[in-house]
Amino acid sequence: MEHVEARSYQLEMLDQSLRQNIIVVMDTGSRKTHIASMRITAELERCPPDKIVWFLAPTVPLSTQQKEAIRAYLPAIKIRLLVGKMASLDQRNIK
């Protein structure tokens, strides 16, 4: 995905999320995933390289959609999908 300029409300949500634990609730199409991608980038920049960032979604289809969207925003980041329907939830699925 080409570089997407963050809008002011997205930067405000990112800033709030860096200061406290929040849940971002906004309309469909408001690019909440862009906010999440910026937050993931911030976490990866301040964490040791062996750390894992978890992104949770309530359904398998949404999990798959978010995985692909985040991959588009952050193509250099290794991304794995882990969902409840997997036969084995061992560590090999998330490395």
C-alpha positions as CSV (number, residue, x, y, z in Angstrom):
1,M,0.0,0.0,0.0
2,E,1.3,3.4,-0.8
3,H,2.0,5.8,2.1
4,V,-1.2,7.0,3.5
5,E,-1.2,10.4,5.3
6,A,-2.7,10.2,8.7
7,R,-5.7,12.5,9.4
8,S,-5.8,14.6,12.5
9,Y,-8.4,12.5,14.2
10,Q,-6.3,9.4,13.5
11,L,-3.2,11.0,15.1
12,E,-5.4,12.0,18.1
13,M,-6.5,8.4,18.6
14,L,-2.9,7.2,18.2
15,D,-1.7,9.7,20.8
16,Q,-4.5,8.7,23.2
17,S,-3.7,5.0,22.7
18,L,-0.1,5.6,23.6
19,R,-1.1,7.3,26.9
20,Q,-3.7,4.9,28.0
21,N,-5.5,1.7,27.1
22,I,-8.4,2.6,24.8
23,I,-10.8,1.1,22.4
24,V,-11.3,3.1,19.2
25,V,-14.9,3.0,18.0
26,M,-15.5,4.8,14.7
27,D,-17.6,4.4,11.6
28,T,-16.8,1.8,8.9
29,G,-14.4,3.3,6.5
30,S,-12.8,5.7,9.0
31,R,-9.5,3.8,8.7
32,K,-9.3,2.4,12.2
33,T,-6.9,-0.2,10.8
34,H,-4.5,2.7,9.9
35,I,-4.6,3.8,13.5
36,A,-3.8,0.2,14.6
37,S,-1.0,0.0,12.1
38,M,0.5,3.2,13.4
39,R,0.2,1.9,17.0
40,I,1.8,-1.4,16.0
41,T,4.7,0.5,14.4
42,A,5.1,2.5,17.6
43,E,5.2,-0.7,19.7
44,L,7.7,-2.4,17.5
45,E,10.0,0.6,17.6
46,R,10.1,0.7,21.4
47,C,10.1,-3.1,22.1
48,P,13.0,-5.5,21.8
49,P,13.1,-7.2,18.4
50,D,11.9,-10.6,19.7
51,K,8.6,-9.3,21.0
52,I,5.2,-10.1,19.5
53,V,2.3,-7.7,18.9
54,W,-1.2,-9.2,19.2
55,F,-4.1,-7.8,17.2
56,L,-7.4,-9.2,18.2
57,A,-10.6,-9.4,16.2
58,P,-13.9,-11.1,17.2
59,T,-14.5,-13.2,14.0
60,V,-12.4,-15.3,11.7
61,P,-13.4,-13.3,8.6
62,L,-12.6,-10.0,10.3
63,S,-9.3,-11.5,11.5
64,T,-8.4,-12.5,8.0
65,Q,-9.4,-9.1,6.6
66,Q,-7.4,-7.2,9.3
67,K,-4.3,-9.4,8.7
68,E,-4.3,-8.5,5.0
69,A,-5.0,-4.8,5.7
70,I,-2.1,-4.6,8.2
71,R,0.1,-6.5,5.8
72,A,-0.7,-3.8,3.2
73,Y,0.1,-1.0,5.7
74,L,3.2,-2.7,7.1
75,P,4.7,-5.0,4.4
76,A,8.1,-5.4,6.1
77,I,6.5,-6.8,9.3
78,K,6.1,-10.6,9.7
79,I,2.4,-11.3,10.2
80,R,0.7,-14.5,11.2
81,L,-3.0,-15.4,11.7
82,L,-4.0,-17.4,14.7
83,V,-7.7,-18.2,15.0
84,G,-9.8,-20.6,17.1
85,K,-10.6,-22.9,14.3
86,M,-7.0,-24.0,13.9
87,A,-6.4,-27.6,14.9
88,S,-3.3,-26.9,17.0
89,L,-2.6,-23.6,18.8
90,D,1.0,-24.4,19.5
91,Q,3.8,-21.9,19.1
92,R,4.6,-23.0,15.6
93,N,1.5,-21.2,14.4
94,I,2.6,-17.8,15.7
95,K,6.3,-17.7,14.8
